[in-house]
Amino acid sequence: MRNFIRLSFENNEAESIEEGKKRFEDVKQHIDKLRQIIDEQCDAENYRWIKAVDNCFNRTRKLVDDVEKYRRRKTNPRTWADHNENTLFLE
């Protein structure tokens, strides 16, 4: 029974690693495509587009700001309360 539980755990861990790798690749691809769209619209000087979609980037801005603020800290976070959703699992 213990071997089954260990094998089951190892399989779940391996699946989790593969799923994580796929998610990273998916996010990277979307960011690359987004960067291309932004560059195209910037070159076309389409300021109406950026004004219309600017609010969509607020969550991304918060993520980047939170991570940069976390990395500039001089002391390590002592408890989970010192983290937020963007820095809780950051390594």
N, CA, C and O of each residue as an XYZ file, in Angstrom:
364
protein
N       0.823     -1.188      0.000
C       0.000      0.000      0.000
C       0.870      1.257      0.000
O       0.578      2.222     -0.706
N       1.933      1.237      0.792
C       2.800      2.411      0.862
C       3.478      2.681     -0.476
O       3.631      3.835     -0.875
N       3.883      1.623     -1.166
C       4.500      1.797     -2.479
C       3.520      2.424     -3.458
O       3.898      3.267     -4.271
N       2.258      2.010     -3.378
C       1.242      2.588     -4.244
C       1.070      4.077     -3.974
O       0.976      4.879     -4.904
N       1.032      4.435     -2.711
C       0.888      5.844     -2.341
C       2.100      6.631     -2.823
O       1.946      7.738     -3.341
N       3.296      6.085     -2.665
C       4.513      6.764     -3.114
C       4.510      6.923     -4.636
O       4.830      7.994     -5.151
N       4.145      5.846     -5.358
C       4.083      5.923     -6.821
C       3.024      6.920     -7.265
O       3.231      7.682     -8.209
N       1.905      6.908     -6.585
C       0.832      7.846     -6.912
C       1.303      9.275     -6.697
O       1.037     10.143     -7.528
N       1.999      9.535     -5.594
C       2.522     10.867     -5.300
C       3.545     11.285     -6.349
O       3.529     12.424     -6.817
N       4.441     10.360     -6.723
C       5.467     10.669     -7.716
C       4.842     10.959     -9.070
O       5.304     11.850     -9.783
N       3.791     10.218     -9.441
C       3.102     10.473    -10.700
C       2.432     11.838    -10.680
O       2.492     12.585    -11.657
N       1.798     12.155     -9.568
C       1.150     13.466     -9.455
C       2.181     14.586     -9.528
O       1.935     15.625    -10.142
N       3.322     14.376     -8.908
C       4.381     15.386     -8.936
C       4.920     15.557    -10.350
O       5.159     16.679    -10.796
N       5.112     14.448    -11.054
C       5.604     14.515    -12.435
C       4.589     15.208    -13.327
O       4.966     16.014    -14.178
N       3.300     14.910    -13.147
C       2.246     15.574    -13.911
C       2.217     17.056    -13.584
O       2.021     17.892    -14.466
N       2.412     17.374    -12.322
C       2.408     18.771    -11.896
C       3.565     19.533    -12.535
O       3.398     20.679    -12.953
N       4.732     18.904    -12.612
C       5.894     19.543    -13.229
C       5.633     19.774    -14.705
O       5.915     20.856    -15.220
N       5.097     18.771    -15.396
C       4.795     18.915    -16.827
C       3.751     20.001    -17.056
O       3.867     20.802    -17.983
N       2.732     20.018    -16.203
C       1.691     21.034    -16.327
C       2.276     22.428    -16.101
O       1.917     23.373    -16.803
N       3.169     22.554    -15.133
C       3.815     23.840    -14.862
C       4.646     24.306    -16.039
O       4.620     25.485    -16.393
N       5.390     23.385    -16.652
C       6.198     23.739    -17.822
C       5.313     24.204    -18.968
O       5.637     25.170    -19.658
N       4.192     23.512    -19.170
C       3.259     23.898    -20.239
C       2.678     25.281    -19.977
O       2.520     26.082    -20.898
N       2.363     25.554    -18.721
C       1.807     26.877    -18.382
C       2.820     27.991    -18.636
O       2.477     29.044    -19.174
N       4.082     27.745    -18.241
C       5.121     28.741    -18.505
C       5.257     28.993    -19.999
O       5.342     30.145    -20.424
N       5.278     27.937    -20.799
C       5.402     28.093    -22.249
C       4.216     28.844    -22.826
O       4.380     29.693    -23.702
N       3.016     28.531    -22.336
C       1.813     29.215    -22.808
C       1.868     30.712    -22.492
O       1.556     31.549    -23.339
N       2.265     31.030    -21.271
C       2.354     32.440    -20.872
C       3.415     33.163    -21.697
O       3.196     34.287    -22.150
N       4.569     32.515    -21.893
C       5.632     33.126    -22.696
C       5.158     33.408    -24.117
O       5.426     34.480    -24.659
N       4.454     32.452    -24.725
C       3.950     32.645    -26.082
C       2.965     33.797    -26.150
O       3.015     34.605    -27.078
N       2.072     33.878    -25.176
C       1.095     34.964    -25.172
C       1.769     36.321    -24.959
O       1.378     37.315    -25.570
N       2.771     36.357    -24.099
C       3.484     37.620    -23.884
C       4.219     38.041    -25.150
O       4.235     39.224    -25.489
N       4.826     37.089    -25.853
C       5.509     37.404    -27.109
C       4.524     37.949    -28.151
O       4.810     38.932    -28.834
N       3.360     37.295    -28.261
C       2.336     37.761    -29.203
C       1.828     39.142    -28.814
O       1.621     39.999    -29.673
N       1.626     39.355    -27.517
C       1.165     40.646    -27.040
C       2.188     41.734    -27.336
O       1.833     42.836    -27.754
N       3.443     41.420    -27.118
C       4.514     42.378    -27.407
C       4.506     42.760    -28.891
O       4.704     43.924    -29.240
N       4.278     41.779    -29.749
C       4.221     42.031    -31.188
C       3.037     42.940    -31.534
O       3.171     43.864    -32.336
N       1.888     42.673    -30.928
C       0.706     43.514    -31.175
C       0.959     44.933    -30.702
O       0.633     45.891    -31.403
N       1.536     45.074    -29.523
C       1.813     46.409    -28.982
C       2.783     47.159    -29.881
O       2.584     48.343    -30.156
N       3.841     46.476    -30.347
C       4.797     47.119    -31.244
C       4.136     47.561    -32.552
O       4.404     48.657    -33.043
N       3.267     46.704    -33.118
C       2.560     47.058    -34.354
C       1.683     48.289    -34.158
O       1.669     49.192    -34.995
N       0.955     48.319    -33.048
C       0.056     49.446    -32.800
C       0.833     50.722    -32.493
O       0.400     51.819    -32.846
N       1.960     50.577    -31.848
C       2.807     51.738    -31.568
C       3.383     52.302    -32.866
O       3.390     53.515    -33.076
N       3.864     51.412    -33.735
C       4.398     51.853    -35.026
C       3.324     52.526    -35.872
O       3.613     53.454    -36.628
N       2.084     52.056    -35.744
C       0.972     52.646    -36.489
C       0.446     53.910    -35.803
O      -0.464     54.568    -36.308
N       1.029     54.239    -34.649
C       0.604     55.393    -33.845
C      -0.896     55.350    -33.552
O      -1.596     56.356    -33.662
N      -1.363     54.175    -33.181
C      -2.777     53.955    -32.887
C      -3.029     54.242    -31.409
O      -3.124     53.318    -30.602
N      -3.134     55.498    -31.063
C      -3.289     55.902    -29.670
C      -4.691     55.618    -29.141
O      -4.875     55.477    -27.932
N      -5.673     55.531    -30.021
C      -7.024     55.175    -29.592
C      -7.047     53.747    -29.061
O      -7.756     53.451    -28.099
N      -6.270     52.857    -29.688
C      -6.239     51.467    -29.251
C      -5.660     51.356    -27.847
O      -6.245     50.700    -26.986
N      -4.521     51.989    -27.609
C      -3.886     51.873    -26.286
C      -4.764     52.505    -25.214
O      -4.810     52.024    -24.081
N      -5.457     53.577    -25.568
C      -6.357     54.200    -24.603
C      -7.510     53.251    -24.263
O      -7.955     53.191    -23.117
N      -7.984     52.517    -25.261
C      -9.108     51.603    -25.050
C      -8.703     50.366    -24.244
O      -9.511     49.860    -23.464
N      -7.491     49.875    -24.409
C      -7.091     48.631    -23.740
C      -6.194     48.865    -22.527
O      -5.759     47.903    -21.893
N      -5.916     50.093    -22.200
C      -4.986     50.394    -21.110
C      -5.408     49.763    -19.783
O      -4.559     49.290    -19.028
N      -6.699     49.753    -19.496
C      -7.168     49.171    -18.227
C      -6.906     47.672    -18.146
O      -6.809     47.122    -17.048
N      -6.792     47.008    -19.282
C      -6.522     45.567    -19.289
C      -5.140     45.256    -18.714
O      -4.895     44.136    -18.264
N      -4.255     46.217    -18.727
C      -2.882     45.991    -18.280
C      -2.666     46.335    -16.806
O      -1.555     46.176    -16.301
N      -3.697     46.799    -16.111
C      -3.536     47.179    -14.708
C      -3.100     46.015    -13.836
O      -2.260     46.192    -12.954
N      -3.646     44.839    -14.059
C      -3.272     43.671    -13.250
C      -1.820     43.274    -13.527
O      -1.098     42.871    -12.616
N      -1.399     43.391    -14.785
C      -0.014     43.088    -15.127
C       0.924     44.096    -14.476
O       1.974     43.724    -13.951
N       0.549     45.359    -14.509
C       1.365     46.394    -13.858
C       1.499     46.110    -12.362
O       2.583     46.240    -11.794
N       0.391     45.722    -11.730
C       0.423     45.423    -10.293
C       1.347     44.238    -10.022
O       2.113     44.256     -9.059
N       1.278     43.222    -10.857
C       2.145     42.052    -10.692
C       3.610     42.458    -10.759
O       4.396     42.082     -9.889
N       3.981     43.211    -11.768
C       5.373     43.641    -11.932
C       5.794     44.532    -10.767
O       6.881     44.354    -10.216
N       4.957     45.477    -10.391
C       5.286     46.375     -9.279
C       5.462     45.617     -7.966
O       6.390     45.891     -7.205
N       4.566     44.662     -7.702
C       4.656     43.873     -6.467
C       5.944     43.064     -6.417
O       6.607     43.018     -5.381
N       6.303     42.431     -7.521
C       7.522     41.611     -7.549
C       8.756     42.491     -7.395
O       9.678     42.135     -6.661
N       8.787     43.622     -8.069
C       9.941     44.520     -7.926
C      10.056     45.060     -6.506
O      11.156     45.147     -5.960
N       8.937     45.420     -5.916
C       8.940     45.901     -4.527
C       9.417     44.804     -3.579
O      10.190     45.070     -2.659
N       8.962     43.576     -3.801
C       9.366     42.433     -2.974
C      10.867     42.195     -3.081
O      11.519     41.928     -2.071
N      11.416     42.284     -4.266
C      12.850     42.037     -4.470
C      13.721     43.148     -3.888
O      14.890     42.911     -3.585
N      13.184     44.337     -3.727
C      13.947     45.453     -3.145
C      13.944     45.442     -1.624
O      14.637     46.242     -0.997
N      13.176     44.548     -1.030
C      13.096     44.496      0.432
C      14.463     44.230      1.037
O      15.270     43.490      0.475
N      14.710     44.827      2.165
C      15.981     44.606      2.858
C      15.877     43.475      3.863
O      16.885     42.860      4.213
N      14.672     43.194      4.329
C      14.473     42.090      5.268
C      13.603     41.028      4.611
O      12.809     41.327      3.720
N      13.759     39.795      5.053
C      12.927     38.720      4.530
C      11.549     38.785      5.160
O      11.415     39.168      6.323
N      10.529     38.416      4.412
C       9.184     38.372      4.998
C       9.134     37.343      6.117
O       9.645     36.233      5.973
N       8.528     37.708      7.210
C       8.511     36.825      8.373
C       7.307     35.888      8.375
O       7.403     34.751      8.837
N       6.188     36.358      7.867
C       4.971     35.553      7.885
C       4.284     35.635      6.536
O       4.698     36.394      5.659
N       3.233     34.849      6.376
C       2.474     34.882      5.127
C       1.828     36.248      4.931
O       1.546     36.641      3.799
N       1.593     36.972      6.015
C       0.960     38.288      5.910
C       1.887     39.306      5.246
O       1.422     40.339      4.764
N       3.179     39.029      5.218
C       4.125     39.939      4.571
C       4.139     39.762      3.056
O       4.817     40.505      2.346
N       3.391     38.781      2.564
C       3.300     38.525      1.130
C       1.941     38.970      0.612
O       1.036     39.275      1.389
N       1.809     39.002     -0.723
C       0.500     39.129     -1.335
C       0.371     38.031     -2.379
O       1.263     37.193     -2.511
N      -0.717     38.027     -3.111
C      -0.969     36.941     -4.067
C       0.104     36.838     -5.152
O       0.285     35.774     -5.743
N       0.807     37.923     -5.412
C       1.819     37.924     -6.456
C       3.205     37.506     -5.953
O       4.079     37.180     -6.756
N       3.406     37.512     -4.658
C       4.743     37.202     -4.128
C       4.760     35.988     -3.189
O       5.826     35.602     -2.710
N       3.620     35.396     -2.927
C       3.533     34.315     -1.947
C       4.427     33.127     -2.315
O       5.079     32.561     -1.437
N       4.471     32.743     -3.576
C       5.252     31.589     -3.996
C       6.495     31.973     -4.785
O       7.125     31.116     -5.405
N       6.846     33.227     -4.767
C       8.000     33.710     -5.516
C       9.289     33.198     -4.900
O       9.443     33.196     -3.679
N      10.218     32.763     -5.744
C      11.509     32.276     -5.251
C      12.595     33.232     -5.651
O      13.763     33.007     -5.334
